[in-house]
Amino acid sequence: MRALRVVGLHEDGKSIVCEDPASRTRFLLPADERLRAAARGDITRLGQIEIELESQMRPREIQARIRAGESVEQVASSAGVTVQRVERFAYPVLLERSRTAELAQRAHPIREDGPDVQTLGEVMAHSFGLRGHDYSQATWDSWRGDDGKWVVVLCWKAGRSDNRAHWSFAPGAHGGTVQALDENAEVLLNPNAYRAPRTVRALDPGRDAVIQPTLDAVPDEPVAKVIDAPIAEPEEEAEPPLPADEPEEVAEPAPRAKGKKNHPIVPSWEDVLLGVRSQRG
């Protein structure tokens, strides 16, 4: 590579005249923004100029699209440039998005009666614990919407499904506030409404099959079930035993009435009138 020396400014005022000291050959070098950035040693500006020359998308537009939620790969594919060149301008914007997501976790969810005492991160950790999810595996991100407000998203995986919940974030005093934007965000903000799913047992087709009755269905008449029971053979009747001879009772003679000792028997009045002797005694 040959070295050139600067002779001066060209007559048009837009080019620099350079000369080869060996051959005395002169060259014209456009005095554009690229040359001025190289003279200042501004490498960042040189990278921006390269992207502007190779693509119609300006660096400010790249940063705007990254701030709106697009990834570096998406912007690079859209602009038709390499990922490395987009990362130069996307890096500060990605830091801004990550910082905003951290601030949103310290914000307070808006309830019916005002902002909650707990922060969004504390409520999410409690809600994930009730559902048996690993909160440490969840990821946070943020971007700025078309209306200029920040949107925060929480991504997690439950089983084989990928889930997302979105909130709008308004920075302010005491951490700011967040408000749910979809159903998943509302459900996560209300952990008390969560009910554990019931366990499902395997069905036995032969046992658990149920026939649904129809209006014209005729109920089946019950069928009597015959039970085979052994019939006992008749046994010979045994003669009743003869009663044992009971001893004959002997009638005892009635005791004779005796008068009271040392007292005479007084005849009754009828015996005196009729002159009959009393048989008593």
C-alpha positions in Angstrom: 0.0 0.0 0.0 1.5 3.3 -1.1 1.3 6.4 1.1 0.0 9.7 -0.2 0.5 13.2 1.0 -2.1 15.9 1.1 -1.5 18.7 -1.3 -4.5 20.9 -0.7 -8.2 21.5 -1.4 -9.4 21.1 -5.0 -11.0 24.0 -6.9 -14.5 22.7 -6.4 -14.0 22.8 -2.6 -15.4 19.3 -2.2 -12.3 17.2 -2.7 -8.8 16.8 -1.3 -5.8 16.7 -3.6 -3.3 14.0 -2.7 0.1 13.2 -4.4 2.3 10.2 -4.6 5.8 11.3 -3.5 7.5 8.8 -5.6 5.7 9.1 -9.0 4.4 12.6 -8.4 0.9 11.3 -9.4 -2.0 13.2 -7.9 -5.3 11.8 -6.6 -8.6 13.4 -5.6 -10.2 12.3 -2.3 -13.9 13.3 -1.7 -14.1 15.4 1.5 -17.3 13.8 2.8 -18.6 12.9 6.2 -16.7 9.6 6.1 -13.4 11.4 5.7 -14.1 13.8 8.4 -15.1 10.9 10.8 -11.8 9.1 9.9 -9.8 12.3 10.6 -11.4 12.6 14.0 -10.9 9.0 14.8 -14.7 8.5 15.4 -15.0 4.7 14.8 -18.7 4.7 15.8 -19.6 7.3 13.3 -17.7 5.3 10.6 -19.8 2.2 11.4 -23.0 4.3 11.1 -21.9 5.6 7.8 -21.2 2.1 6.5 -24.7 0.9 7.4 -26.2 4.0 5.8 -24.2 3.3 2.6 -25.1 -0.4 2.5 -28.7 -0.1 3.6 -31.6 2.3 3.4 -32.3 1.9 7.1 -30.6 4.6 9.2 -29.1 3.9 12.7 -31.8 5.9 14.4 -34.5 3.8 12.7 -32.7 0.6 13.8 -32.7 1.8 17.4 -36.4 2.7 17.1 -37.3 -0.7 15.9 -35.2 -2.4 18.6 -36.9 -0.2 21.2 -40.3 -1.2 19.8 -39.6 -4.9 20.6 -37.9 -6.3 17.6 -34.8 -8.5 18.0 -31.4 -7.9 16.5 -31.9 -10.7 14.1 -35.2 -9.4 12.8 -33.8 -5.9 12.2 -30.7 -7.3 10.5 -32.8 -9.5 8.2 -35.1 -6.6 7.4 -32.2 -4.1 6.7 -30.2 -6.7 4.8 -27.0 -6.3 6.9 -25.0 -8.5 9.2 -26.0 -9.0 12.9 -22.7 -7.6 14.1 -23.4 -4.2 12.5 -26.8 -4.0 14.0 -25.6 -4.9 17.4 -23.5 -1.7 17.5 -26.6 0.4 17.7 -28.9 -2.1 19.3 -26.7 -2.6 22.4 -27.6 0.6 24.3 -31.3 0.1 23.5 -31.3 -3.5 24.7 -29.8 -2.2 28.0 -32.6 0.3 28.2 -35.2 -2.5 27.7 -33.6 -4.7 30.3 -33.5 -1.9 32.8 -37.1 -1.0 32.3 -38.2 -4.6 32.9 -36.3 -4.6 36.2 -38.0 -1.3 37.3 -41.4 -2.7 36.4 -40.9 -5.7 38.8 -40.6 -3.1 41.6 -43.8 -1.3 40.5 -47.2 -1.8 42.3 -50.1 -3.5 40.5 -53.3 -1.4 40.3 -56.3 -2.9 42.2 -59.9 -1.8 42.4 -59.1 0.2 45.6 -55.8 1.6 44.4 -52.1 0.4 44.0 -51.2 -2.8 45.8 -48.8 -2.7 48.7 -46.8 -5.6 47.2 -44.7 -5.2 44.1 -45.3 -7.0 40.8 -42.3 -9.2 41.4 -43.5 -10.3 44.8 -47.0 -11.1 43.6 -45.6 -13.1 40.7 -43.3 -15.1 42.9 -46.3 -16.0 45.2 -48.5 -16.8 42.3 -45.9 -19.1 40.6 -45.4 -20.9 43.9 -49.1 -21.7 44.2 -49.1 -23.2 40.7 -45.9 -25.2 41.2 -44.0 -23.3 38.6 -40.3 -22.3 38.8 -40.2 -18.5 39.0 -36.5 -18.5 38.5 -36.9 -19.9 35.0 -39.3 -17.1 33.9 -37.9 -14.2 31.8 -38.8 -10.5 31.7 -38.6 -8.1 28.8 -40.1 -4.7 27.8 -40.6 -2.4 24.9 -42.1 0.9 24.1 -45.4 0.9 22.3 -46.7 3.2 19.5 -48.4 5.4 22.2 -45.0 5.9 23.9 -45.9 3.8 27.0 -43.8 0.9 28.1 -45.1 -2.7 27.9 -43.7 -5.3 30.2 -43.9 -9.0 29.3 -43.3 -12.1 31.5 -42.6 -15.4 29.6 -42.6 -18.8 31.2 -43.1 -22.4 30.2 -45.6 -24.8 31.8 -45.3 -28.3 30.6 -45.1 -28.0 26.8 -46.9 -24.7 26.5 -45.2 -21.3 26.2 -47.1 -18.6 28.1 -47.0 -14.8 28.2 -48.5 -12.1 30.4 -48.4 -8.4 29.5 -48.7 -5.2 31.7 -48.4 -1.5 31.0 -45.8 0.2 33.0 -45.9 3.8 34.2 -42.7 4.9 35.9 -43.3 7.2 38.9 -42.8 7.7 42.6 -42.4 4.6 44.9 -41.6 2.4 41.8 -44.5 3.4 39.6 -47.5 1.3 38.7 -48.4 -1.6 36.4 -51.8 -2.6 34.9 -52.8 -5.9 33.4 -53.3 -6.0 29.6 -54.5 -9.6 29.0 -56.2 -12.5 30.8 -52.9 -14.2 31.9 -51.8 -11.0 33.6 -55.1 -10.6 35.4 -55.1 -14.3 36.6 -51.5 -14.0 37.9 -52.4 -10.8 39.8 -55.1 -12.7 41.7 -53.4 -15.7 43.3 -56.4 -16.4 45.7 -58.6 -17.3 42.7 -56.4 -20.2 41.7 -57.7 -23.7 42.3 -55.5 -26.7 42.1 -56.6 -29.0 39.2 -58.2 -32.2 40.2 -56.4 -35.5 39.5 -57.9 -37.5 36.7 -58.0 -41.2 37.0 -57.9 -43.7 34.2 -61.3 -44.8 33.1 -62.3 -48.4 32.8 -64.5 -48.7 29.7 -66.2 -51.8 31.1 -67.0 -50.4 34.5 -67.4 -46.7 33.9 -69.5 -46.8 30.7 -72.7 -45.0 31.4 -75.7 -45.1 29.0 -77.5 -41.8 28.8 -81.3 -42.3 28.8 -83.4 -40.8 26.1 -87.0 -39.5 26.1 -88.3 -42.5 24.2 -86.3 -45.0 26.2 -88.3 -47.8 27.9 -86.9 -49.0 31.1 -86.1 -52.7 31.2 -88.1 -54.8 33.5 -86.2 -56.4 36.3 -85.5 -60.0 35.8 -85.8 -62.3 38.8 -82.6 -64.1 39.6 -83.0 -67.8 40.4 -80.7 -69.0 43.1 -80.0 -72.7 43.2 -80.1 -74.0 46.8 -79.7 -77.6 47.9 -82.9 -79.3 49.0 -82.6 -81.2 52.2 -83.9 -84.9 52.2 -86.7 -85.7 54.6 -85.6 -87.6 57.7 -87.5 -90.4 59.4 -89.7 -89.0 62.1 -88.5 -90.1 65.5 -91.1 -91.4 68.0 -91.6 -89.1 70.8 -90.2 -90.5 74.1 -92.6 -91.8 76.6 -93.2 -89.7 79.6 -91.5 -90.9 82.7 -93.7 -92.4 85.4 -94.6 -89.7 87.9 -95.2 -90.7 91.5 -98.8 -90.7 92.5 -99.8 -87.9 94.8 -101.3 -89.1 98.0 -103.9 -86.9 99.4 -103.2 -85.9 102.9 -106.2 -85.8 105.3 -107.3 -82.3 106.2 -106.3 -81.3 109.7 -109.1 -81.4 112.2 -110.1 -78.2 113.7 -109.4 -78.0 117.4 -110.8 -75.6 119.8 -108.9 -73.3 121.8 -107.2 -74.8 124.8 -109.0 -74.5 128.2 -112.1 -72.7 126.5 -115.6 -74.4 126.3 -117.5 -74.5 123.1 -120.4 -72.0 123.2 -123.5 -73.2 121.3 -125.0 -70.8 118.8 -128.5 -69.2 119.3 -130.1 -71.3 116.7 -129.0 -74.5 118.4 -130.5 -73.3 121.6 -134.0 -72.5 120.0 -134.2 -75.7 118.0 -132.7 -77.9 120.6 -130.0 -79.2 118.3 -126.6 -80.0 119.5 -123.8 -78.3 117.7 -121.5 -80.6 115.7 -118.5 -78.3 116.1 -115.9 -79.5 118.3 
